[in-house]
Amino acid sequence: MIEIIFYLGKEIILVRVDGTHVFFANSKYGGRGIAQIDGLRLNREGVEKKFPDLKGDEQWREKAIQRFKDHIISLPTEEARVTYIIEDFKQWGYIPKYKQKKGFRIEPIK
């Protein structure tokens, strides 16, 4: 299990990669709720920017979630999944700050 902490403005976002499962938490809601991608609100404009073929599709949300899950499963290791998430989130303005592997010491992300 690897956890990543991102900053987005004043919010703190936690992403936990546990095998092929990815969970998200947000300081905006007190950090109490942790959800898989199915439970998140997705921005339609952001999804259409990443997947232009979903523009105007009635099932854009379900298809985007499935593409994310398929891509995560296709990556060989947790470390590869974390690297993908960090690089993908950076392009949307998230600032990666810390990474913690299996509950050990927190490492700053450079």
KOLKOLGU-655890 format. One record per atom (N, C-alpha, C): atom name; x, y, z. Coordinates in steps of 0.001 Angstrom, whole numbers. Atoms other than C-alpha are relative to their C-alpha. Layout:
+----+---------+---------+---------+
:  a :       x :       y :       z :
+----+---------+---------+---------+
: CA :       X :       Y :       Z :
...
+----+---------+---------+---------+
//
This chain:
+----+---------+---------+---------+
:  a :       x :       y :       z :
+----+---------+---------+---------+
:  N :     839 :   -1172 :       0 :
: CA :       0 :       0 :       0 :
:  C :     890 :    1243 :       0 :
:  N :    -731 :   -1265 :      98 :
: CA :    1294 :    3422 :    -976 :
:  C :   -1020 :    1130 :      39 :
:  N :     867 :   -1165 :     -77 :
: CA :    -319 :    6723 :     -35 :
:  C :     745 :    1219 :    -532 :
:  N :    -569 :   -1218 :     563 :
: CA :     263 :   10021 :   -1830 :
:  C :    -839 :    1165 :     509 :
:  N :     701 :   -1208 :    -431 :
: CA :    -614 :   13459 :    -494 :
:  C :     265 :    1096 :   -1025 :
:  N :     -53 :   -1097 :     960 :
: CA :   -1400 :   16230 :   -2981 :
:  C :    -599 :    1241 :     640 :
:  N :     634 :   -1261 :    -360 :
: CA :   -2184 :   19888 :   -2445 :
:  C :    -675 :     533 :   -1250 :
:  N :     721 :    -683 :    1067 :
: CA :   -4776 :   21642 :   -4572 :
:  C :    -611 :    1233 :     636 :
:  N :     417 :   -1205 :    -715 :
: CA :   -5121 :   25208 :   -3360 :
:  C :     149 :    -237 :    1491 :
:  N :     -31 :     226 :   -1442 :
: CA :   -6028 :   24943 :     308 :
:  C :    -392 :   -1424 :     384 :
:  N :     435 :    1364 :    -270 :
: CA :   -7275 :   21373 :      -8 :
:  C :    1184 :    -963 :      23 :
:  N :    -969 :    1089 :     -33 :
: CA :   -5274 :   18277 :     843 :
:  C :    -729 :   -1237 :    -515 :
:  N :     590 :    1179 :     621 :
: CA :   -5994 :   15216 :   -1270 :
:  C :     886 :   -1199 :     329 :
:  N :    -723 :    1234 :    -286 :
: CA :   -4990 :   11712 :    -172 :
:  C :    -419 :   -1036 :   -1036 :
:  N :     265 :    1086 :     936 :
: CA :   -4697 :    8947 :   -2757 :
:  C :     717 :   -1229 :     541 :
:  N :    -573 :    1243 :    -508 :
: CA :   -4151 :    5394 :   -1524 :
:  C :     -69 :   -1053 :   -1105 :
:  N :     -74 :    1070 :     986 :
: CA :   -2989 :    2705 :   -3942 :
:  C :     285 :   -1285 :     769 :
:  N :    -116 :    1274 :    -707 :
: CA :   -3540 :    -766 :   -2509 :
:  C :    -210 :   -1110 :   -1021 :
:  N :      90 :     973 :    1089 :
: CA :   -2739 :   -3366 :   -5142 :
:  C :    -536 :     691 :   -1238 :
:  N :     618 :    -623 :    1176 :
: CA :   -5024 :   -2561 :   -8073 :
:  C :   -1155 :     917 :     388 :
:  N :    1070 :    -877 :    -477 :
: CA :   -7438 :    -545 :   -5908 :
:  C :     561 :    1376 :     315 :
:  N :    -409 :   -1377 :    -254 :
: CA :   -7198 :    3242 :   -5739 :
:  C :   -1133 :     677 :     772 :
:  N :     964 :    -679 :    -856 :
: CA :   -8939 :    5234 :   -2989 :
:  C :     373 :    1471 :     119 :
:  N :    -202 :   -1434 :     -63 :
: CA :   -9366 :    8986 :   -2600 :
:  C :    -655 :     561 :    1260 :
:  N :     572 :    -743 :   -1123 :
: CA :   -9944 :   11282 :     414 :
:  C :     350 :    1467 :    -184 :
:  N :    -151 :   -1428 :     213 :
: CA :  -10234 :   15053 :     652 :
:  C :    -171 :     727 :    1323 :
:  N :      92 :    -768 :   -1243 :
: CA :   -9624 :   17477 :    3515 :
:  C :   -1233 :     899 :      27 :
:  N :    1175 :    -860 :      89 :
: CA :  -12594 :   19501 :    2287 :
:  C :   -1160 :    -559 :     832 :
:  N :    1074 :     654 :    -741 :
: CA :  -14910 :   16971 :    3929 :
:  C :     508 :    -587 :    1314 :
:  N :    -535 :     462 :   -1267 :
: CA :  -12796 :   16472 :    7043 :
:  C :     860 :   -1238 :    -120 :
:  N :    -847 :    1165 :     207 :
: CA :  -10830 :   13612 :    5519 :
:  C :    -601 :   -1290 :     520 :
:  N :     630 :    1177 :    -593 :
: CA :  -13335 :   11183 :    6962 :
:  C :    -412 :   -1029 :   -1036 :
:  N :     481 :     922 :    1018 :
: CA :  -14677 :    9704 :    3776 :
:  C :    1094 :    -365 :    -975 :
:  N :    -952 :     460 :    1008 :
: CA :  -12436 :    7602 :    1610 :
:  C :    -821 :    -783 :   -1014 :
:  N :     842 :     591 :    1035 :
: CA :  -13911 :    6519 :   -1704 :
:  C :     831 :    -475 :   -1171 :
:  N :    -599 :     386 :    1267 :
: CA :  -13020 :    4678 :   -4840 :
:  C :    -470 :     998 :   -1043 :
:  N :     332 :    -966 :    1048 :
: CA :  -13289 :    6537 :   -8122 :
:  C :   -1496 :       9 :    -310 :
:  N :    1446 :      62 :     255 :
: CA :  -16916 :    5376 :   -8475 :
:  C :    -770 :    1013 :     848 :
:  N :     700 :    -890 :    -908 :
: CA :  -17869 :    7587 :   -5529 :
:  C :     361 :    1465 :    -149 :
:  N :    -439 :   -1383 :     171 :
: CA :  -16207 :   10767 :   -6776 :
:  C :    -860 :     741 :   -1010 :
:  N :     638 :    -846 :    1008 :
: CA :  -17782 :   13671 :   -8613 :
:  C :    1068 :     293 :   -1055 :
:  N :    -943 :    -269 :    1082 :
: CA :  -16078 :   13949 :  -11981 :
:  C :    -445 :    1243 :    -757 :
:  N :     263 :   -1199 :     777 :
: CA :  -15818 :   17157 :  -13959 :
:  C :    -123 :    -401 :   -1466 :
:  N :     241 :     410 :    1386 :
: CA :  -17349 :   16591 :  -17386 :
:  C :     997 :     635 :    -965 :
:  N :    -950 :    -680 :     885 :
: CA :  -15102 :   19187 :  -19036 :
:  C :    1384 :    -637 :      92 :
:  N :   -1295 :     644 :    -187 :
: CA :  -12002 :   17558 :  -17548 :
:  C :      51 :   -1365 :    -661 :
:  N :      64 :    1329 :     618 :
: CA :  -13101 :   14102 :  -18689 :
:  C :      38 :     132 :   -1519 :
:  N :      20 :    -180 :    1455 :
: CA :  -13833 :   15376 :  -22202 :
:  C :    1332 :     508 :    -526 :
:  N :   -1325 :    -461 :     408 :
: CA :  -10435 :   17083 :  -22308 :
:  C :     967 :   -1181 :     -76 :
:  N :    -885 :    1166 :     -20 :
: CA :   -8697 :   13816 :  -21394 :
:  C :    -431 :   -1044 :   -1041 :
:  N :     559 :     976 :     949 :
: CA :  -10992 :   11636 :  -23547 :
:  C :    -951 :     721 :    -958 :
:  N :     855 :    -770 :     913 :
: CA :  -12279 :   13763 :  -26462 :
:  C :   -1109 :    -827 :    -663 :
:  N :    1022 :     836 :     632 :
: CA :  -14197 :   10804 :  -27891 :
:  C :   -1252 :    -156 :     867 :
:  N :    1167 :     107 :    -877 :
: CA :  -16557 :   10933 :  -24876 :
:  C :    -880 :    1252 :     -27 :
:  N :     781 :   -1241 :      96 :
: CA :  -17808 :   14416 :  -25773 :
:  C :   -1381 :    -315 :    -562 :
:  N :    1378 :     241 :     434 :
: CA :  -21587 :   14271 :  -26026 :
:  C :    -520 :   -1392 :     303 :
:  N :     419 :    1368 :    -331 :
: CA :  -21707 :   10653 :  -24830 :
:  C :    -813 :      25 :    1287 :
:  N :     869 :      34 :   -1179 :
: CA :  -24532 :    9996 :  -22368 :
:  C :     638 :    -778 :    1162 :
:  N :    -630 :     832 :   -1041 :
: CA :  -22416 :    7441 :  -20474 :
:  C :    1458 :     387 :     214 :
:  N :   -1369 :    -491 :    -111 :
: CA :  -19261 :    9589 :  -20295 :
:  C :     616 :    -361 :    1337 :
:  N :    -532 :     238 :   -1339 :
: CA :  -18866 :    9125 :  -16537 :
:  C :     399 :   -1467 :     186 :
:  N :    -257 :    1434 :    -161 :
: CA :  -19112 :    5318 :  -16526 :
:  C :    1176 :    -446 :    -862 :
:  N :   -1091 :     376 :     909 :
: CA :  -16790 :    5007 :  -19525 :
:  C :    1345 :     541 :     499 :
:  N :   -1247 :    -575 :    -517 :
: CA :  -14175 :    7350 :  -17994 :
:  C :     492 :    -783 :    1206 :
:  N :    -373 :     783 :   -1180 :
: CA :  -14223 :    5417 :  -14719 :
:  C :     557 :   -1346 :    -417 :
:  N :    -475 :    1315 :     452 :
: CA :  -13845 :    2110 :  -16538 :
:  C :    1374 :     103 :    -661 :
:  N :   -1314 :    -186 :     629 :
: CA :  -10925 :    3458 :  -18594 :
:  C :    1086 :     195 :    1060 :
:  N :    -964 :    -190 :   -1094 :
: CA :   -9194 :    4616 :  -15392 :
:  C :     318 :   -1342 :     655 :
:  N :    -204 :    1299 :    -658 :
: CA :   -9710 :    1213 :  -13752 :
:  C :     802 :    -947 :    -888 :
:  N :    -722 :     878 :     929 :
: CA :   -8519 :    -661 :  -16845 :
:  C :    1468 :     390 :     -87 :
:  N :   -1392 :    -454 :     101 :
: CA :   -5396 :    1479 :  -17077 :
:  C :     771 :    -328 :    1274 :
:  N :    -652 :     319 :   -1278 :
: CA :   -4593 :    1032 :  -13370 :
:  C :     337 :   -1486 :      62 :
:  N :    -230 :    1446 :     -31 :
: CA :   -4955 :   -2747 :  -13674 :
:  C :    1110 :    -395 :    -972 :
:  N :   -1008 :     348 :    1010 :
: CA :   -2714 :   -2783 :  -16774 :
:  C :    1429 :     315 :     449 :
:  N :   -1340 :    -350 :    -475 :
: CA :     194 :   -1234 :  -14864 :
:  C :     536 :   -1123 :     888 :
:  N :    -535 :    1215 :    -628 :
: CA :    2562 :   -3890 :  -13457 :
:  C :     167 :      37 :    1525 :
:  N :    -291 :     -61 :   -1433 :
: CA :    3258 :   -2617 :   -9916 :
:  C :    -710 :    1185 :     645 :
:  N :     556 :   -1149 :    -723 :
: CA :    1929 :    -314 :   -7210 :
:  C :     816 :    1253 :    -290 :
:  N :    -876 :   -1151 :     253 :
: CA :    4933 :    1944 :   -7813 :
:  C :    -306 :     616 :   -1374 :
:  N :     354 :    -507 :    1338 :
: CA :    4025 :    2226 :  -11530 :
:  C :   -1346 :     715 :      46 :
:  N :    1312 :    -636 :    -144 :
: CA :     434 :    3067 :  -10559 :
:  C :     135 :    1363 :     663 :
:  N :    -233 :   -1257 :    -703 :
: CA :    1638 :    5757 :   -8154 :
:  C :     640 :    1022 :    -943 :
:  N :    -657 :    -891 :     950 :
: CA :    3921 :    7253 :  -10811 :
:  C :   -1005 :     540 :   -1011 :
:  N :    1027 :    -423 :     952 :
: CA :    1025 :    7352 :  -13285 :
:  C :    -934 :    1036 :     636 :
:  N :     932 :    -912 :    -677 :
: CA :   -1294 :    9021 :  -10755 :
:  C :     662 :    1351 :     251 :
:  N :    -712 :   -1256 :    -252 :
: CA :    1321 :   11617 :   -9795 :
:  C :      95 :     820 :   -1288 :
:  N :    -163 :    -720 :    1267 :
: CA :    2016 :   12537 :  -13426 :
:  C :   -1347 :     479 :    -547 :
:  N :    1312 :    -389 :     494 :
: CA :   -1686 :   12588 :  -14339 :
:  C :    -578 :    1149 :     819 :
:  N :     540 :   -1053 :    -858 :
: CA :   -2688 :   14726 :  -11344 :
:  C :     754 :    1317 :    -169 :
:  N :    -793 :   -1227 :     191 :
: CA :     159 :   17202 :  -11962 :
:  C :    -562 :     852 :   -1125 :
:  N :     488 :    -757 :    1144 :
: CA :   -1309 :   18173 :  -15324 :
:  C :   -1328 :     705 :     289 :
:  N :    1258 :    -635 :    -371 :
: CA :   -4574 :   19150 :  -13586 :
:  C :     180 :     984 :    1154 :
:  N :    -260 :   -1019 :   -1008 :
: CA :   -2873 :   21444 :  -11060 :
:  C :     233 :    -517 :    1410 :
:  N :    -270 :     583 :   -1315 :
: CA :   -2412 :   19041 :   -8142 :
:  C :    1510 :       4 :     236 :
:  N :   -1423 :     -35 :    -335 :
: CA :     927 :   19409 :   -6355 :
:  C :     317 :   -1183 :     901 :
:  N :    -352 :    1156 :    -838 :
: CA :    2375 :   16103 :   -5112 :
:  C :     997 :     414 :    1079 :
:  N :    -861 :    -423 :   -1103 :
: CA :    3945 :   16606 :   -1681 :
:  C :     704 :   -1163 :     676 :
:  N :    -579 :    1093 :    -789 :
: CA :    4461 :   13315 :     153 :
:  C :    -486 :   -1357 :    -487 :
:  N :     334 :    1376 :     331 :
: CA :    4483 :    9577 :    -379 :
:  C :     368 :    -854 :    1210 :
:  N :    -266 :     896 :   -1124 :
: CA :    4272 :    6863 :    2276 :
:  C :    -260 :   -1428 :    -454 :
:  N :     113 :    1390 :     413 :
: CA :    4904 :    3187 :    1580 :
:  C :    -235 :    -891 :    1209 :
:  N :     334 :    1008 :   -1006 :
: CA :    3233 :     547 :    3756 :
:  C :     138 :     495 :    1435 :
:  N :      -9 :    -541 :   -1350 :
: CA :    3017 :    2822 :    6781 :
:  C :    1360 :     430 :     521 :
:  N :   -1325 :    -431 :    -432 :
: CA :    6734 :    3609 :    6915 :
:  C :     109 :    1518 :     -73 :
:  N :    -248 :   -1440 :     -43 :
: CA :    8262 :    7061 :    7078 :
:  C :    -480 :     706 :   -1272 :
:  N :     460 :    -811 :    1128 :
: CA :    6765 :    9757 :    4866 :
:  C :    1196 :     586 :    -720 :
:  N :   -1072 :    -535 :     829 :
: CA :    9007 :   10789 :    1985 :
:  C :    -539 :    1179 :    -803 :
:  N :     442 :   -1097 :     884 :
: CA :    8766 :   14171 :     247 :
:  C :     158 :    -399 :   -1465 :
:  N :     -76 :     253 :    1442 :
: CA :    8080 :   13974 :   -3479 :
:  C :     679 :    1206 :    -631 :
:  N :    -744 :   -1086 :     651 :
: CA :   10513 :   16017 :   -5562 :
:  C :    -389 :     137 :   -1435 :
+----+---------+---------+---------+
//
